[in-house]
Structure formats: structure tokens, C-alpha cells
């Protein structure tokens, strides 16, 4: 048990350091995401134009960086992802208000000359879906309000579902590091994602699946009207 605890501690420290490294190098981070998107499109099974993206936690945060960077994606869904991409502020590690308040403010981020800022050009044609837990201290009301103003100013077509009494990590399976699994929120957010994709690409049928990646039973599936017309 002690050896396992030590491994978990090392992993958390290492992964947090890697994450903060990305947050302090937004130009590199966005270039990395763009390179992977371009590489994916070289695969013969991948559509040359259509691209949808989903991400959990840092992954969802990364997708918003793609939207800010003007990457060619048409739809994205973030599951309990942060709404901003600012690193921790030294000296605020113990702020009792929660994780959001331990990060740099927007003004502090802009004033930090050690961070080379990436220009925001925004993919205004991308449909943005955020699945958030109402008790997530990484994305409290203050963060949501800041994000909404940013998206509205850029003309983004966004939607945010705030799941009641739900913390950060609700879509991670039991046993996974950082999980705060909530079956209702996980099921509803998955179905919401599938509806987003059906709206974005109604010409492509969705094949029903019994469960999502967590093993959560969905109990429903999405059928675009274009598919129903062929039945």
C-alpha cells in the first residue's frame, strides 16, 4: 500500500507539472493540438474535413484552446473541463475558495511576460458544448460568467449544461484517479454529446451503443431525422 501511495504521489506531481508547463506555453500547446489534428486527417478512415472532439478535464480545456486558436473543428464537447487556461499563482495554493481562485487571474496572466501569449482567432463555426458539475470548484459561477462573456464576444455558438450537486470528475469511471463518478450526470452528458454530433452532421447515422466508455448504461440513442427518413 505504501509503495502504491508513493507511485500515485509521483504521478500527480509529474502530471501537474506537465499540465502547468502546457498552460505556460500556449503557443506550443495549440501547435501540438493542431499537429495532431492534421495528422489524424492523413488516416484513410478519417474524413478530410469533418472533425468533432471530446475531452475530459485537461482534455476539455485543450479543446477550448483549439477553438480559441481557430482550429478547423465543427463541434466539441468538454466533460468537467476548465473554462480558462491559466496556470497556478504561487502563494495561492491554500485559497479556501477552491481551485479556480488558486490560478492566475486574466489580468495576471496578461501581465506575466514569461508567458508568450497565443493570439485568439476563434473558430466561430464550431458548436461548443460544456458539460459541467455545479459543485466543480475548478469552474464556479465566476469562471462560467467570465467564459460566457468571452464566448459571446467572439460570436461562439455555445451551450453549457450544469449538473446539479455534481463535482469535478463526474464522468470518470469508478477506480480511475480523480473520479467523482455520478451516473446521472455521466449518462445525460453522453447523450447530450451525441445530440450535438447529430445536429452538426445530420447526414451521418449514429449506431446505438448500450453503454459509454465508463460502462454507464445509456438507455437511449440519438436518431437524426435524415436517418429516420431512410427507414
N, C-alpha and C positions, 0 to 999 in steps of 0.2 A: 504493500500500500504506500509506503513512504517513497519508494522509487517511482511509483506511478504519479504521486503528487509532484515530485520533483520534475518529471517529464512534462506534466501539464503546466507547471510554472514556467519552465523554459520555453515551452511552445507559446504561451500567452505573451511573454516578454518579447520573444522574437517576432511573432506575428504583429504585435502592436508597434514595434519599431519599424517593421516593413511598411505597415499602413501609414504611419506618420511620415515615413520617407516619401511615399506617393503624394500625400497631402502637401508636402513642402516642395514638390517638383511637379506642379500641374501640367507644365508643357510636356514633360516626359510621359506623365500618366496618360494624357489624352493621345499622345502619339502612339503609345503602346496599344491602347484600345483601337485606334484607327488601323494599326498594322494588323491586328488580329482579325478585324472585320474584313479588311482587304484579302487576307489570307483565306478566310472562310469562303469567300466568293470564288476562289480558284478551284474548289472542290466540285466535281461534276454533278453531285446531288444537290448542290445549293443553288437557289435562284439567283440570277445575276443582279437583280435589282431589289427584290423584296427582302426586308430584314426586320425581324422582331427580336426583342431582347428582354430577358428577365434576370433579376439579380436579387440576392438576399444580403441584407446588412451592407457590407462594403461593396458587394456586387451591385446593389441597387443604387448606392451612392455613385459608383462608376458610370452607371447608365445616365444619370443626370449630367455627369461631366461630358458624356458623348453628345447629349442634347445641347449643352452649353457650347460645345466645340463645333457644332454644325455637322456632325457625322450623319451619313446617309442611312438612317433607320426610320421606319414608318410608325413603329409602336414600341413602347417599353412599359414594363411593369416592375415596380420595386416593392419587395416584401421587407418590411421593417428596415428600410434603408435610411440613412441620414439624408437630410434635405439640403445640406450645405457641405462644403469640402474644406473645412478649416482645421488645422491641427490644434493639439492641446496647447494651452497657455501655461508656461512654467509658473508655479506658485499658486495655481488654482486647483490642484489635484484633489483637494478636500472640500470643494464647494458643496455645501449640503443641498443645494437646489437640484443637483443632478448633472449628468454628463454633458448636456448641451452648454451649460454655464461654465464648464471647465475648458471649453475650447476658446480660441480667439474670436473676438467679435469681428464683424465685417470691416470696421474701421482699423482695427489692429492688424488684420490680415493685409489690407491695402498698404499700411504704413511700414510693414516689415520688408526691408529692402533685400533681405537674404532670400526671399521667395520671388522667383521670376514668374510674373503673372501670365496666364494664358488668356488671349482675347476671347471674349464671348460673342459668337456669331449666331448661335441658336438655330436649331433645326425646327423651324416654325411649323413644318408639315407633319411633325411627329406627334402622335397621340400619347400623352403621358398619363400613366395610371400609378397612383401611390396607394399601397395597402399598409396602413399604419395602425399600431396599437395605441389606444387612447392613454395608456399608462406608460408609454415608452418615454423614458427621461432623455433619450437622445433626440426626440422630436416632439417637444412640448408645444403648447399653444404659441409661444413666442417664435419658435422656429417655423411652425406652419405659417404663421402670419407673414413672416419675412419672406418665405419661399413663394407664397401666393402672390405677393407684390412683385417679386422678380419675374415669375412666370407670366403674370398679366401684362407687365411692362414689355415683355418680349413677344407677346401675342401667342403664347403656347396654349394648345387645346389640352387642358389638364383635368384630371378627376382624382379626388382623394377620398378614400373610404377609411373612416376612423372607427376601429372595432372597440366596442365598449369593454371596459375593465380588462384590457389586454395589454401585456407588457411587451418589451422588446424580445425578439427571438421566438415569436409565436408560431412561425412556420418551419421551425427546425424540429426534426423528429426527436422523440424521447431518447436520451442517451448521447445525443450529439452535444459537443461543447457549446455552451451558451444558450441551450434550449430553454424556452419557457412555453413549450408547446400548448396550443389551445386549439382543440379540434374544430370548434365552430368557426373561429377566425381563419384557420388554415383552409377549411373546406370552402368557405364563402369567398376568400381571396383567390383561390384557384379558379373557381367558376367565374369570378369577375374578370380574371386574366383571359380565360377562354372566350368570354363575351367580347372583350376588347379585340382579340385577334379575328373573331368572326365579323365584327364591324369593320375592321381595317381591310380584310381580304375576304369579302363575302363569296367570291368565286371559288374559294378553296374549301372543300368539305373538311369537317373535323371528325376524326374517328373516335368513337366513345371509348373511354377507359374507366375502369371501375374505381381506381384509386389514383392519387397523385404520388409524387416522389416520397412523401412521408409515410405513405400507406394509408392515408386518410380516405375513407370511403366517400365518394363524391355524391352518389345518389341521383345525379342528373348529368345531362350532357347538352352541349350547345349545337343547335342545327340552324345554320344560316338559311334565310328564305330562298336564296338562289339554289341551295341544295334541295330544299323541300319541293321546289318547282319541278325537279327532275324525278321525284319519287312517283 
